[in-house]
């Protein structure tokens, strides 16, 4: 295992080494001290352990391999993840897993606002709670929340699926509760198993499912000027 001490080495040097690494290599990062963009853009099947908290966009643009962050993360953890795994033992602030197209993101603690915003195929498991507007405009993938969800969950959601074990403060536009069928329980069970200890004692049977009502797929025209013009054309009063 190669060790990088960010108290001494430049972050650029670390990320360059990760980009040049061969499949099967292992790396340890110590003293990250909240640095931004740590372990970003990994394209090889490598293992990276970050021993401490990171700043913005930790493990962003992840494509292959596994990253474990032993601490907390700021905005944009695993942003635009394509495949592979990113795990964090602590909490993540805003926009964890944003725009993720694939792979697995596991948050051991809580995730802040807009967790899974515009997700496009990533699977996200949160051991604690999620903040407001999580899964906003989520297009594909699964968000599994072992705790509670704050306001406006799933606002303007497309075809992603949300599973929540605890309470939901409120649902966003076009998001509704849906039937939890056997295939959905199987999905949750699979992701809980993949999350391991981060999911605690959660059982798939304790979750409820939320998704799109599909009412926003087509626009309903409500244009006063257009209505008035139509009324004038037909001799009406526009009221």
VOVEX-625956 format. One record per residue (C-alpha): residue number from 1; residue in one letter; y, x, z. Coordinates in Angstrom, 1 decimal. Layout:
<atoms>
<num = NUM | residuo = a | north = Y | east = X | up = Z>
...
</atoms>
This chain:
<atoms>
<num = 1 | residuo = x | north = 0.0 | east = 0.0 | up = 0.0>
<num = 2 | residuo = x | north = 3.4 | east = 1.3 | up = -1.0>
<num = 3 | residuo = x | north = 6.2 | east = 0.8 | up = 1.6>
<num = 4 | residuo = x | north = 9.9 | east = 0.3 | up = 0.8>
<num = 5 | residuo = x | north = 12.4 | east = 0.5 | up = 3.6>
<num = 6 | residuo = x | north = 15.6 | east = -1.3 | up = 2.5>
<num = 7 | residuo = x | north = 17.5 | east = 0.4 | up = 5.2>
<num = 8 | residuo = x | north = 17.2 | east = 3.5 | up = 3.2>
<num = 9 | residuo = x | north = 16.1 | east = 2.5 | up = -0.4>
<num = 10 | residuo = x | north = 18.2 | east = 0.5 | up = -2.8>
<num = 11 | residuo = x | north = 17.0 | east = -3.0 | up = -3.6>
<num = 12 | residuo = x | north = 17.2 | east = -2.2 | up = -7.3>
<num = 13 | residuo = x | north = 14.7 | east = 0.6 | up = -6.8>
<num = 14 | residuo = x | north = 12.3 | east = -1.8 | up = -5.0>
<num = 15 | residuo = x | north = 12.5 | east = -4.5 | up = -7.8>
<num = 16 | residuo = x | north = 12.1 | east = -1.9 | up = -10.5>
<num = 17 | residuo = x | north = 8.9 | east = -0.6 | up = -8.8>
<num = 18 | residuo = x | north = 7.6 | east = -4.2 | up = -8.6>
<num = 19 | residuo = x | north = 8.4 | east = -4.8 | up = -12.3>
<num = 20 | residuo = x | north = 6.6 | east = -1.6 | up = -13.3>
<num = 21 | residuo = x | north = 3.6 | east = -2.2 | up = -11.0>
<num = 22 | residuo = x | north = 0.0 | east = -2.6 | up = -12.3>
<num = 23 | residuo = x | north = -2.3 | east = -5.5 | up = -11.4>
<num = 24 | residuo = x | north = -3.9 | east = -5.0 | up = -8.0>
<num = 25 | residuo = x | north = -1.2 | east = -2.9 | up = -6.4>
<num = 26 | residuo = x | north = 0.2 | east = -3.9 | up = -2.9>
<num = 27 | residuo = x | north = 3.7 | east = -3.4 | up = -1.5>
<num = 28 | residuo = x | north = 5.3 | east = -3.7 | up = 1.9>
<num = 29 | residuo = x | north = 9.1 | east = -4.2 | up = 2.3>
<num = 30 | residuo = x | north = 10.6 | east = -3.5 | up = 5.7>
<num = 31 | residuo = x | north = 14.1 | east = -4.0 | up = 7.0>
<num = 32 | residuo = x | north = 15.2 | east = -6.5 | up = 4.3>
<num = 33 | residuo = x | north = 18.1 | east = -7.5 | up = 6.6>
<num = 34 | residuo = x | north = 18.9 | east = -10.6 | up = 4.7>
<num = 35 | residuo = x | north = 19.3 | east = -8.9 | up = 1.3>
<num = 36 | residuo = x | north = 19.6 | east = -11.1 | up = -1.8>
<num = 37 | residuo = x | north = 17.2 | east = -11.2 | up = -4.7>
<num = 38 | residuo = x | north = 14.4 | east = -9.4 | up = -3.0>
<num = 39 | residuo = x | north = 11.1 | east = -9.3 | up = -4.9>
<num = 40 | residuo = x | north = 12.4 | east = -11.2 | up = -8.0>
<num = 41 | residuo = x | north = 10.9 | east = -11.5 | up = -11.4>
<num = 42 | residuo = x | north = 7.4 | east = -10.2 | up = -10.6>
<num = 43 | residuo = x | north = 5.1 | east = -10.3 | up = -13.7>
<num = 44 | residuo = x | north = 2.0 | east = -8.5 | up = -12.4>
<num = 45 | residuo = x | north = -0.8 | east = -9.7 | up = -10.2>
<num = 46 | residuo = x | north = 0.4 | east = -7.8 | up = -7.2>
<num = 47 | residuo = x | north = 0.7 | east = -8.5 | up = -3.4>
<num = 48 | residuo = x | north = 4.1 | east = -8.1 | up = -1.7>
<num = 49 | residuo = x | north = 4.7 | east = -8.6 | up = 2.0>
<num = 50 | residuo = x | north = 8.4 | east = -8.7 | up = 3.1>
<num = 51 | residuo = x | north = 8.6 | east = -8.1 | up = 6.9>
<num = 52 | residuo = x | north = 11.8 | east = -10.0 | up = 7.8>
<num = 53 | residuo = x | north = 14.3 | east = -12.5 | up = 6.5>
<num = 54 | residuo = x | north = 15.9 | east = -12.5 | up = 3.0>
<num = 55 | residuo = x | north = 19.1 | east = -13.9 | up = 1.5>
<num = 56 | residuo = x | north = 19.7 | east = -15.8 | up = -1.8>
<num = 57 | residuo = x | north = 17.0 | east = -16.1 | up = -4.4>
<num = 58 | residuo = x | north = 14.1 | east = -14.4 | up = -2.6>
<num = 59 | residuo = x | north = 11.1 | east = -14.1 | up = -4.9>
<num = 60 | residuo = x | north = 13.1 | east = -15.8 | up = -7.7>
<num = 61 | residuo = x | north = 11.7 | east = -16.1 | up = -11.2>
<num = 62 | residuo = x | north = 8.2 | east = -15.4 | up = -9.9>
<num = 63 | residuo = x | north = 5.5 | east = -15.3 | up = -12.6>
<num = 64 | residuo = x | north = 2.3 | east = -13.7 | up = -11.1>
<num = 65 | residuo = x | north = 0.8 | east = -12.4 | up = -7.9>
<num = 66 | residuo = x | north = 1.7 | east = -13.3 | up = -4.3>
<num = 67 | residuo = x | north = 4.8 | east = -12.8 | up = -2.2>
<num = 68 | residuo = x | north = 4.7 | east = -13.4 | up = 1.6>
<num = 69 | residuo = x | north = 8.0 | east = -13.4 | up = 3.5>
<num = 70 | residuo = x | north = 7.6 | east = -13.0 | up = 7.2>
<num = 71 | residuo = x | north = 10.9 | east = -14.6 | up = 8.3>
<num = 72 | residuo = x | north = 13.5 | east = -17.0 | up = 6.8>
<num = 73 | residuo = x | north = 15.2 | east = -17.3 | up = 3.4>
<num = 74 | residuo = x | north = 18.5 | east = -18.5 | up = 2.2>
<num = 75 | residuo = x | north = 19.4 | east = -20.5 | up = -0.9>
<num = 76 | residuo = x | north = 17.1 | east = -20.6 | up = -3.9>
<num = 77 | residuo = x | north = 13.8 | east = -19.3 | up = -2.5>
<num = 78 | residuo = x | north = 11.3 | east = -19.0 | up = -5.4>
<num = 79 | residuo = x | north = 13.9 | east = -20.4 | up = -7.8>
<num = 80 | residuo = x | north = 12.3 | east = -20.9 | up = -11.2>
<num = 81 | residuo = x | north = 8.8 | east = -19.9 | up = -10.1>
<num = 82 | residuo = x | north = 6.5 | east = -20.0 | up = -13.1>
<num = 83 | residuo = x | north = 3.1 | east = -19.3 | up = -11.5>
<num = 84 | residuo = x | north = 1.5 | east = -17.4 | up = -8.7>
<num = 85 | residuo = x | north = 2.3 | east = -17.9 | up = -5.0>
<num = 86 | residuo = x | north = 5.3 | east = -17.5 | up = -2.7>
<num = 87 | residuo = x | north = 4.9 | east = -18.1 | up = 1.0>
<num = 88 | residuo = x | north = 7.4 | east = -17.9 | up = 3.8>
<num = 89 | residuo = x | north = 6.5 | east = -18.2 | up = 7.5>
<num = 90 | residuo = x | north = 9.9 | east = -19.4 | up = 8.6>
<num = 91 | residuo = x | north = 12.6 | east = -21.8 | up = 7.3>
<num = 92 | residuo = x | north = 14.2 | east = -22.0 | up = 3.9>
<num = 93 | residuo = x | north = 17.8 | east = -23.2 | up = 3.3>
<num = 94 | residuo = x | north = 19.0 | east = -25.1 | up = 0.2>
<num = 95 | residuo = x | north = 17.2 | east = -25.5 | up = -3.1>
<num = 96 | residuo = x | north = 13.8 | east = -23.9 | up = -2.3>
<num = 97 | residuo = x | north = 11.6 | east = -24.0 | up = -5.4>
<num = 98 | residuo = x | north = 14.5 | east = -25.2 | up = -7.6>
<num = 99 | residuo = x | north = 13.5 | east = -25.8 | up = -11.2>
<num = 100 | residuo = x | north = 10.0 | east = -24.4 | up = -10.5>
<num = 101 | residuo = x | north = 7.7 | east = -24.8 | up = -13.5>
<num = 102 | residuo = x | north = 4.4 | east = -23.9 | up = -11.9>
<num = 103 | residuo = x | north = 2.6 | east = -22.0 | up = -9.1>
<num = 104 | residuo = x | north = 2.7 | east = -22.7 | up = -5.4>
<num = 105 | residuo = x | north = 5.5 | east = -22.4 | up = -2.8>
<num = 106 | residuo = x | north = 4.6 | east = -22.8 | up = 0.8>
<num = 107 | residuo = x | north = 7.3 | east = -23.0 | up = 3.5>
<num = 108 | residuo = x | north = 5.9 | east = -22.7 | up = 7.0>
<num = 109 | residuo = x | north = 9.0 | east = -24.1 | up = 8.7>
<num = 110 | residuo = x | north = 11.7 | east = -26.5 | up = 7.5>
<num = 111 | residuo = x | north = 13.4 | east = -26.6 | up = 4.1>
<num = 112 | residuo = x | north = 17.0 | east = -27.6 | up = 3.7>
<num = 113 | residuo = x | north = 18.8 | east = -29.8 | up = 1.2>
<num = 114 | residuo = x | north = 17.6 | east = -30.2 | up = -2.3>
<num = 115 | residuo = x | north = 14.2 | east = -28.7 | up = -1.8>
<num = 116 | residuo = x | north = 12.4 | east = -29.0 | up = -5.1>
<num = 117 | residuo = x | north = 15.5 | east = -30.0 | up = -7.1>
<num = 118 | residuo = x | north = 14.6 | east = -30.4 | up = -10.8>
<num = 119 | residuo = x | north = 11.1 | east = -29.1 | up = -10.2>
<num = 120 | residuo = x | north = 9.1 | east = -29.0 | up = -13.4>
<num = 121 | residuo = x | north = 5.5 | east = -28.5 | up = -12.4>
<num = 122 | residuo = x | north = 5.6 | east = -26.4 | up = -9.2>
<num = 123 | residuo = x | north = 3.6 | east = -27.5 | up = -6.1>
<num = 124 | residuo = x | north = 5.6 | east = -27.2 | up = -2.9>
<num = 125 | residuo = x | north = 4.1 | east = -27.6 | up = 0.6>
<num = 126 | residuo = x | north = 6.6 | east = -27.7 | up = 3.6>
<num = 127 | residuo = x | north = 5.1 | east = -27.4 | up = 7.0>
<num = 128 | residuo = x | north = 8.1 | east = -29.0 | up = 8.7>
<num = 129 | residuo = x | north = 11.0 | east = -31.2 | up = 7.5>
<num = 130 | residuo = x | north = 13.0 | east = -31.3 | up = 4.3>
<num = 131 | residuo = x | north = 16.8 | east = -31.9 | up = 4.0>
<num = 132 | residuo = x | north = 18.7 | east = -34.5 | up = 2.0>
<num = 133 | residuo = x | north = 18.2 | east = -35.1 | up = -1.7>
<num = 134 | residuo = x | north = 14.9 | east = -33.2 | up = -1.8>
<num = 135 | residuo = x | north = 13.1 | east = -33.6 | up = -5.1>
<num = 136 | residuo = x | north = 16.4 | east = -34.6 | up = -6.8>
<num = 137 | residuo = x | north = 15.7 | east = -35.1 | up = -10.5>
<num = 138 | residuo = x | north = 12.2 | east = -33.7 | up = -10.0>
<num = 139 | residuo = x | north = 10.4 | east = -33.9 | up = -13.3>
<num = 140 | residuo = x | north = 6.8 | east = -32.8 | up = -12.6>
<num = 141 | residuo = x | north = 4.7 | east = -31.3 | up = -9.8>
<num = 142 | residuo = x | north = 4.1 | east = -32.2 | up = -6.2>
<num = 143 | residuo = x | north = 6.2 | east = -32.0 | up = -3.1>
<num = 144 | residuo = x | north = 4.1 | east = -32.3 | up = 0.1>
<num = 145 | residuo = x | north = 6.2 | east = -32.7 | up = 3.3>
<num = 146 | residuo = x | north = 4.2 | east = -32.4 | up = 6.6>
<num = 147 | residuo = x | north = 7.2 | east = -33.5 | up = 8.7>
<num = 148 | residuo = x | north = 10.1 | east = -35.8 | up = 8.0>
<num = 149 | residuo = x | north = 12.5 | east = -36.2 | up = 5.0>
<num = 150 | residuo = x | north = 16.2 | east = -36.7 | up = 5.2>
<num = 151 | residuo = x | north = 18.4 | east = -39.1 | up = 3.2>
<num = 152 | residuo = x | north = 18.1 | east = -39.8 | up = -0.5>
<num = 153 | residuo = x | north = 14.6 | east = -38.4 | up = -1.0>
<num = 154 | residuo = x | north = 13.7 | east = -38.3 | up = -4.7>
<num = 155 | residuo = x | north = 17.0 | east = -39.3 | up = -6.1>
<num = 156 | residuo = x | north = 16.8 | east = -39.9 | up = -9.9>
<num = 157 | residuo = x | north = 13.2 | east = -38.6 | up = -9.9>
<num = 158 | residuo = x | north = 11.2 | east = -38.5 | up = -13.1>
<num = 159 | residuo = x | north = 7.4 | east = -38.0 | up = -12.9>
<num = 160 | residuo = x | north = 7.0 | east = -35.7 | up = -9.9>
<num = 161 | residuo = x | north = 5.1 | east = -36.9 | up = -6.9>
<num = 162 | residuo = x | north = 6.3 | east = -36.8 | up = -3.3>
<num = 163 | residuo = x | north = 4.0 | east = -37.0 | up = -0.3>
<num = 164 | residuo = x | north = 5.5 | east = -37.3 | up = 3.2>
<num = 165 | residuo = x | north = 3.6 | east = -37.4 | up = 6.5>
<num = 166 | residuo = x | north = 6.5 | east = -38.3 | up = 8.7>
<num = 167 | residuo = x | north = 9.6 | east = -40.6 | up = 8.5>
<num = 168 | residuo = x | north = 11.8 | east = -40.9 | up = 5.5>
<num = 169 | residuo = x | north = 15.5 | east = -41.5 | up = 6.3>
<num = 170 | residuo = x | north = 16.2 | east = -43.2 | up = 2.9>
<num = 171 | residuo = x | north = 15.1 | east = -43.1 | up = -0.7>
<num = 172 | residuo = x | north = 17.4 | east = -42.0 | up = -3.5>
<num = 173 | residuo = x | north = 18.2 | east = -43.9 | up = -6.7>
<num = 174 | residuo = x | north = 15.1 | east = -45.1 | up = -8.6>
<num = 175 | residuo = x | north = 12.7 | east = -43.7 | up = -6.0>
<num = 176 | residuo = x | north = 10.2 | east = -46.1 | up = -4.4>
<num = 177 | residuo = x | north = 7.1 | east = -45.9 | up = -2.2>
<num = 178 | residuo = x | north = 3.9 | east = -46.1 | up = -4.3>
<num = 179 | residuo = x | north = 0.2 | east = -46.8 | up = -3.6>
<num = 180 | residuo = x | north = -1.7 | east = -43.9 | up = -2.2>
<num = 181 | residuo = x | north = -4.9 | east = -43.9 | up = -4.3>
<num = 182 | residuo = x | north = -7.9 | east = -41.7 | up = -3.8>
<num = 183 | residuo = x | north = -6.8 | east = -39.2 | up = -6.5>
<num = 184 | residuo = x | north = -3.5 | east = -38.8 | up = -4.7>
<num = 185 | residuo = x | north = -5.3 | east = -38.1 | up = -1.4>
<num = 186 | residuo = x | north = -7.3 | east = -35.5 | up = -3.2>
<num = 187 | residuo = x | north = -4.2 | east = -33.8 | up = -4.5>
<num = 188 | residuo = x | north = -2.7 | east = -33.7 | up = -1.0>
<num = 189 | residuo = x | north = -6.0 | east = -32.4 | up = 0.5>
<num = 190 | residuo = x | north = -6.1 | east = -29.6 | up = -2.1>
<num = 191 | residuo = x | north = -2.5 | east = -28.5 | up = -1.5>
<num = 192 | residuo = x | north = -2.9 | east = -28.7 | up = 2.3>
<num = 193 | residuo = x | north = -6.0 | east = -26.4 | up = 2.0>
<num = 194 | residuo = x | north = -4.0 | east = -24.0 | up = -0.2>
<num = 195 | residuo = x | north = -1.2 | east = -23.9 | up = 2.3>
<num = 196 | residuo = x | north = -3.5 | east = -23.0 | up = 5.1>
<num = 197 | residuo = x | north = -2.0 | east = -22.6 | up = 8.6>
<num = 198 | residuo = x | north = 1.4 | east = -23.6 | up = 7.3>
<num = 199 | residuo = x | north = 0.2 | east = -27.2 | up = 7.1>
<num = 200 | residuo = x | north = -0.9 | east = -27.3 | up = 10.7>
<num = 201 | residuo = x | north = -3.3 | east = -30.1 | up = 11.5>
<num = 202 | residuo = x | north = -2.0 | east = -32.4 | up = 8.8>
<num = 203 | residuo = x | north = -4.6 | east = -34.7 | up = 7.1>
<num = 204 | residuo = x | north = -4.3 | east = -36.2 | up = 3.7>
<num = 205 | residuo = x | north = -4.8 | east = -39.7 | up = 5.1>
<num = 206 | residuo = x | north = -1.6 | east = -39.4 | up = 7.0>
<num = 207 | residuo = x | north = 0.7 | east = -39.2 | up = 4.0>
<num = 208 | residuo = x | north = 2.6 | east = -41.8 | up = 2.0>
<num = 209 | residuo = x | north = 3.4 | east = -41.4 | up = -1.7>
<num = 210 | residuo = x | north = 6.8 | east = -41.8 | up = -3.4>
<num = 211 | residuo = x | north = 7.8 | east = -41.6 | up = -7.0>
<num = 212 | residuo = x | north = 9.9 | east = -43.0 | up = -9.8>
<num = 213 | residuo = x | north = 10.4 | east = -46.8 | up = -10.4>
<num = 214 | residuo = x | north = 11.2 | east = -45.8 | up = -14.0>
<num = 215 | residuo = x | north = 14.3 | east = -48.0 | up = -14.0>
<num = 216 | residuo = x | north = 16.6 | east = -45.2 | up = -15.1>
<num = 217 | residuo = x | north = 14.6 | east = -44.3 | up = -18.2>
<num = 218 | residuo = x | north = 16.8 | east = -46.7 | up = -20.3>
<num = 219 | residuo = x | north = 20.5 | east = -47.3 | up = -19.9>
<num = 220 | residuo = x | north = 21.8 | east = -50.8 | up = -19.2>
<num = 221 | residuo = x | north = 25.1 | east = -51.2 | up = -21.0>
<num = 222 | residuo = x | north = 27.9 | east = -52.4 | up = -18.8>
<num = 223 | residuo = x | north = 31.1 | east = -51.7 | up = -20.7>
<num = 224 | residuo = x | north = 34.0 | east = -54.1 | up = -20.1>
<num = 225 | residuo = x | north = 35.9 | east = -53.0 | up = -23.2>
<num = 226 | residuo = x | north = 32.8 | east = -53.5 | up = -25.3>
<num = 227 | residuo = x | north = 32.2 | east = -57.0 | up = -23.8>
<num = 228 | residuo = x | north = 35.8 | east = -58.0 | up = -24.4>
<num = 229 | residuo = x | north = 35.7 | east = -56.8 | up = -28.0>
<num = 230 | residuo = x | north = 32.5 | east = -58.8 | up = -28.6>
<num = 231 | residuo = x | north = 34.0 | east = -61.9 | up = -27.0>
<num = 232 | residuo = x | north = 37.1 | east = -61.6 | up = -29.2>
<num = 233 | residuo = x | north = 34.9 | east = -61.2 | up = -32.3>
<num = 234 | residuo = x | north = 33.1 | east = -64.4 | up = -31.4>
<num = 235 | residuo = x | north = 36.2 | east = -66.3 | up = -30.3>
<num = 236 | residuo = x | north = 35.4 | east = -66.1 | up = -26.6>
<num = 237 | residuo = x | north = 37.7 | east = -65.2 | up = -23.8>
<num = 238 | residuo = x | north = 35.9 | east = -62.0 | up = -22.7>
<num = 239 | residuo = x | north = 35.2 | east = -63.4 | up = -19.2>
</atoms>
